[in-house]
């Protein structure tokens, strides 16, 4: 067998490309304004809501230790998990709807990864300078100035990240108590762990990994194409206008300035067509429009459009009419139906829950006067914030009654296990099980009442 000749110079190829640091250029424009408006809106809500007081407590607090979840005037218990399920369904349908209409709007404007990357990039620009200055600084040899700038940048990043972690934990531990504990260096092990963990995740994702999270870690980039079709608004480059690229006679409107690449936070060239790395932030649109203004060409060389609009040269009105297609209308109808139903359910929610548990130790017994007695435990949960008194009653059999005190008081946002004896007269019911119904109602507010079924056993 003849041996295969080995080339004199073997070529080594890496399995993965070495990551190159991306320094996006700052851009201003209509879409950048929207992006920063959402950065401000989301962060004002996130950082501010934890400090907002409500009825002598924190307005939004997920008190896992006591299994109570406060959201403004509402108090939820683990039994209210249906509302969390509905919220997740609404979030998923909203994602489907917005993606079908206009692509990755969530990624480009409101995703925490995008928001914190924008904040960290702003800090980087203020400390190290604009894009050319940052590239020059990275290429420069180590010096006291370089160390000072890098230390200042990372110090600011760490401060923002730790404050973010602190705020996150403040939604689970009352934030004012947490603040006092931090100052006294008396935070518990779990609070300390989660502040540092969430802070480290923010610092690592927004400061170091950046576009790598969107390109390799986020699953949304991989399955977004399943939600796109030819009438989905996406960021597109118009090759008929732009090609051939360059300046001078016979060239297209694209002057090949590469601004669209320089401003891209994931480092792609949108002129190569839609790519899964594109997060839909529209920075390339703002950058290109500014160049078009300078060179005297109309805006829109890079713009939001659809495949159908590009292929068939549809007008803007025709393009938007096709955007509201059956798929989108179905998503919208289902979404609004669920939102309205959830809103009605919350509006009509009774701030009272009752569970009936039979006492298994004494199934049925005969007591004084020949009365037949069954014993139950009623777990009564007052989900209102104020203390309330509730009246207990039972029905379902002739002469059935609850002997003794039938009014119980429950503190606000609390539950209480109440033992209840139920009696019937001898001969009021034959041997076997009989359906009965407990009624628990507020003594001071009509409409706050719950009825729960159980069984009465006669032996």
C-alpha positions, -999 to +999 in steps of 0.1 A: +000+000+000+014+034-010+016+059+019-002+092+015+022+121+012+022+146+041+023+182+031+055+200+041+036+227+060+006+214+079-023+239+084-037+241+119-073+252+122-090+259+155-124+243+162-137+276+176-128+311+165-109+331+191-133+358+203-125+393+192-135+422+215-163+442+199-163+479+206-196+493+192-195+528+181-220+552+198-249+561+176-278+586+179-311+585+162-348+577+165-343+540+174-314+548+198-338+572+215-364+545+219-338+521+232-325+545+259-361+554+268-367+517+276-334+514+294-346+543+317-381+529+320-370+494+330-343+505+354-365+531+371-391+503+377-365+477+387-345+499+411-373+521+423-402+496+428-384+478+456-383+510+477-419+520+471-440+517+503-476+504+504-498+499+535-468+501+558-449+475+539-429+471+506-452+475+476-437+444+458-423+417+480-420+380+474-418+367+509-408+331+503-400+323+539-436+330+549-451+319+516-467+353+509-463+374+478-473+411+480-480+430+448-494+464+457-528+458+472-529+421+464-516+393+486-510+359+469-504+325+485-489+294+470-524+283+462-527+312+437-501+296+414-527+297+386-520+335+383-483+328+378-493+303+351-515+328+334-487+354+336-462+330+319-488+322+292-494+359+285-456+365+284-451+336+259-480+347+237-467+383+237-433+371+226-449+351+198-470+381+187-443+407+187-418+384+170-443+375+143-450+412+137-415+428+140-389+402+148-367+405+179-381+436+195-377+421+230-340+414+224-332+448+209-350+470+234-360+454+267-340+422+273-319+426+305-288+415+286-294+444+261-303+469+288-273+462+310-249+460+280-261+495+270-254+508+305-220+492+307-210+504+273-221+540+283-198+537+314-170+524+292-174+553+267-174+579+295-142+565+311-122+552+282-135+574+254-152+568+220-146+537+198-112+548+183-099+558+217-109+524+232-093+505+203-062+526+207-062+520+245-065+482+241-037+481+216-014+502+238+012+486+261+006+484+298+010+518+314-002+536+346-028+555+326-042+523+310-043+505+344-061+535+360-087+537+332-093+500+332-096+499+370-120+529+370-142+512+344-143+478+362-148+495+395-179+513+381-191+480+365-188+461+398-206+489+417-235+488+393-235+450+393-235+448+431-263+473+434-283+453+409-277+421+429-287+440+461-319+452+445-328+418+432-325+403+466-345+432+480-376+418+463-373+387+484-360+402+517-375+435+527-350+459+511-349+484+540-340+455+564-315+443+539-299+477+536-295+479+574-280+444+574-255+453+547-243+484+566-239+463+598-223+434+578-250+412+592-266+397+561-275+361+562-257+335+541-284+332+515-288+370+511-250+373+508-248+345+483-276+358+460-263+394+461-229+383+450-242+357+425-266+380+408-240+408+408-214+385+394-238+374+366-246+410+357-209+419+357-199+389+337-227+390+311-229+427+305-192+435+310-173+406+296-195+382+276-219+407+260-227+395+225-216+359+234-247+356+255-270+365+226-251+344+201-244+312+220-263+311+253-297+325+246-320+299+230-343+325+215-317+333+187-319+296+176-357+292+173-367+327+163-368+316+126-398+294+135-417+325+143-407+345+113-423+345+079-420+366+047-443+393+062-423+398+094-407+432+098-370+427+100-339+449+096-330+447+059-304+462+036-317+473+001-291+459-023-308+474-054-301+509-039-268+501-023-249+480-049-223+483-062-208+498-031-183+527-031-181+563-041-182+579-074-199+575-108-218+543-113-218+533-076-248+526-054-259+546-024-238+524+000-205+543+003-190+513+021-182+533+052-188+503+075-207+524+100-234+497+101-208+472+113-191+496+137-223+503+156-235+467+157-234+453+193-229+418+179-204+427+152-223+415+121-226+431+087-263+435+080-255+439+043-249+401+042-286+396+049-305+386+081-284+366+105-294+349+137-269+371+156-290+402+148-309+412+179-330+438+161-317+468+180-318+490+148-285+507+156-274+501+120-305+519+107-296+550+128-260+549+118-268+545+081-294+572+081-269+597+095-245+588+067-272+591+040-280+627+054-243+636+050-239+623+015-272+636+003-290+603-004-325+595+010-327+576+042-338+539+044-309+521+027-311+500+058-346+499+072-374+478+088-390+459+060-403+425+050-391+399+025-424+403+005-420+441+005-384+438-008-393+412-034-425+428-047-416+464-041-446+470-018-454+504-006-452+512+031-490+510+034-492+477+016-464+463+038-481+472+070-515+458+058-498+425+052-483+426+087-517+422+102-522+388+087-543+359+101-515+345+122-510+378+139-547+383+144-551+349+160-522+356+184-537+389+193-572+376+198-559+348+221-537+371+240-563+397+247-589+371+256-565+357+283-556+392+295-593+402+298-602+369+315-572+373+339-582+409+347-618+399+354-607+370+376-584+393+396-612+420+399-636+394+412-611+376+434-624+369+468-597+376+495-606+344+513-596+308+509-609+278+528-597+241+529-617+215+547-599+185+562-616+157+580-602+146+613-592+110+606-587+102+643-624+103+650-644+095+619-678+096+636-688+095+673-719+097+695-717+125+721-740+138+748-777+137+740-772+110+714-759+136+689-738+122+660-706+143+657-679+146+631-648+167+635-631+188+608-603+212+605-609+243+585-578+261+572-590+296+567-567+320+548-574+357+550-557+371+519-567+407+527-542+428+546-565+438+574-578+415+601-612+401+596-638+381+615-655+352+597-688+334+605-689+296+601-720+277+590-728+243+577-757+229+557-767+197+538-786+176+565-817+183+586-808+201+618-770+200+611-752+226+632-719+238+646-721+238+684-703+266+703-686+297+689-691+302+651-671+334+647-633+333+643-608+362+638-580+359+613-551+384+611-544+402+578-525+381+552-526+351+576-540+316+578-554+297+608-563+261+613-597+261+631-611+228+646-648+225+640-673+201+655-704+193+634-734+176+649-768+162+638-797+148+658-800+110+661-819+095+632-815+127+611-795+107+585-790+070+577-757+051+579-731+061+553-716+093+539-737+124+533-728+155+513-725+187+534-713+222+527-694+246+549-699+284+545-674+309+556-683+346+552-670+379+565-690+395+593-684+430+580-682+429+542-707+413+519-694+392+491-664+379+510-676+344+513-665+309+503-684+276+503-666+243+504-680+208+502-672+178+524-689+147+537-706+137+570-702+101+581-728+082+601-720+047+614 
